[in-house]
Amino acid sequence: MTSPTSTAPSGPIETRQGACNLCEAICGLTFQVQNNRILSVKGNDADPLSRGHICPKAVALKDLHEDPNRLKQPMRRVGDRWETIGWDQAFDLVVEGLAKVREQHGTNAVAVYQGNPSIHNWGNVTHGHLFFSQLKTRSRFSATSVDQLPHHLAALWLYGHQFKLPIPDIDRTQYMVALGANPLASNGSLMTAPDVRARFKALRERGGKLVVLDPRVTETAAIADEHHRIVPGSDAAWLLSIIHTLLDEKLAQPRQWEPLLQGVDALREAVRPYSAEATAAFTGIDAATTRRLAREFAQASSGVVYGRMGVSTQEHGTLCQWAIQVINLLTGNVDREGGALLTTPALNLIQMGLMGKGHYDVWRTRVRQAPEFSGELPVSVMAEEMLTPGKGQIRALVTSCGNPVLSTPNGAQLDRALSQLDFVVSIDFYLNETSRHADVILPPTCFVEHDHYDLVFLHLAIRNVARYNGPIVEPEAGALHDWQIYSELARRYARRAWALEKSRAWARVKGLAGRSIMARLSPQRLLAIGLKRSKAPVTMGQLLANPQGIDLGPLKPSLVADLSRKKKTVQVLPAPIQRELHRLVPTFSTTTDAEQLKLIGRRDVRSNNSWMHNSARLVSGKNRCVLWMHPQDANQRGLRDGQTVAVQSRVGQIVVPLHVTEHIRSGVVSLPHGWGHDRPGIQLDVAQAHAGASINDLTDDRAIDALSGNAAFSAVPVEVKAA
């Protein structure tokens, strides 16, 4: 006999508006939802910033939400296996484990690592500090020092604040120069710019010009008016030759900056060795081209130089970002329409004092003496701080939204270091290459299960907009949002610390009370309070009534007026930069082994974090984890397209398929980031089936930008042979 089956009645199909916060573009989306299940994801034509643009990552939000590998309840390690536990038990285990390490080995023995998705989830931004501040540790690390740290240091030295980052006004510029950047794949980075292809098309239609300098024919380089294959790691020298040309040929026109710029004469003397003729052999860009581009840029009605990962994550990353700002300043293109401007978001965290101006080199790391920046240490030194015995050795780690084994230099070394820690807790909804070392995993809700207002990237957007979105679907019963996890950890850790420090308890009453009040307020409530107190141009009610977003207009000049009002000037040649320029000169004559190639990264529109590889939709089709090599280099080594090759650096070796192509400069090889899902003990079924190899098993933890401590991923010397 066949049992009768019953089918739940189909509910109405609802349209809900949200945003994709998987990358910096924060594109507006329209979801079709039925019975708490996502049916479709499309671009939102009414969104004033993204204008209907969508990329494959946004569609994969549905995959990530429905992923059977996604953790939904706390997990604890029991020997070699994992078991599900309740939230109360999980919180107690975390607090006791961290407190025990702190009591036995000191506050700095507990470390924190925050991955870049921490900034994409506003609950981390609003409430994460409540818990992390309780740990009172100087062992703080984040993805900042494998990414944009040089930007912040240059902004601090020039403009007095680490987050005063002028954004390219690409919708109005007439001449854009991009180095080490591929916005067609990234949708913009430190330049929230969805639908970049259409924006560059508009640039050309209004008679403007796009120039790209990159060792590879990127998606952006392919549509540029000019593409020059610069030698990896030589960008600082080329930028200095542009400054030299501007000053040597009297092309500098600071305009509104004239009364504010200090040290121009010293700058002229400092860049004297960096003429276009002197740097040509080193950069691979002939002197005539460099001087022509400098003249064109200076004479354009508006222009902007923009550099991202390829120039930040190299040996002279801070020099590069400083030089980019100086070029824009000398040509009067900072704080100018069509140049680079600061944003004025509805909730301006800089004006409200909620983004600290930053500090540099207040203390240094225990082993290598690397400088801190704004309370964080360079992540390149994290493994050595775990492996080197002595007072202050890291013995415990809290990771938040991060997978540093795959995203930081010398990942194999970090993998070994994590395995010997006394206690590890991961706030993550995947059992990945890093969280597999955890003693406890606390999984927050995923992106479509909580509300969102972008607190950070609206400060980096190419247009002033505001957008608040509620959750697209409801989470399962008992699930906790990230802000709730941090609030409860903060409460329990404070109570634990209070019990141990009764003699100092009363001195801490006021601070603890303030934090406990904030912990009870949701991010939405904090947003409403912030908008009201800052007298923002929009109200919470308006945001709720307009989930597609509210257009607040184009970027406007503000920086010159702000500095003038505060009687501040801009020192174009900070002392640390002047010292670093002397160190750069000898590298012109540096020669490399003929067998060595320079390894660079590669961005793909389907991927910007390792956990995106567990979406079948995003890893389908051709294998993307392949090594690109120029035909000349392949012929010299007797290698052929499709062959499996061994790639070796100072720190390790990997095996990958080879792709021979003329779309890369000779002497350079390229591999994408975030792969290497072949380590045991992870629960990522799709990713393991498309494991690839980790570029960070080759990148060198000793290779850093000396000024900032930022990782030098680009131009890593490697040898390639048949496997």
PyMOL commands that set and color helices and strands:
alter all, ss='L'
color gray80, all
select helices_A, chain A and resi 56-59+61-66+87-105+107-109+117-120+122-135+143-146+149-159+183-186+196-205+219-223+235-248+255-257+264-270+276-283+287-299+309-312+317-330+379-387+404-407+411-419+435-437+447-449+457-459+482-500+502-519+523-533+540-545+559-565+575-589+610-614+616-619+631-636+685-689+695-697
alter helices_A, ss='H'
color red, helices_A
select strands_A, chain A and resi 14-19+28-34+37-43+75-78+81-84+110-114+140-142+167-168+175-179+209-213+226-228+261-262+304-307+340-341+360-364+371-373+396-400+423-427+440-442+452-453+463-466+468-469+550-554+570-571+597-600+627-629+644-648+653-660+668-670+716-722
alter strands_A, ss='S'
color yellow, strands_A
deselect
rebuild
show_as cartoon
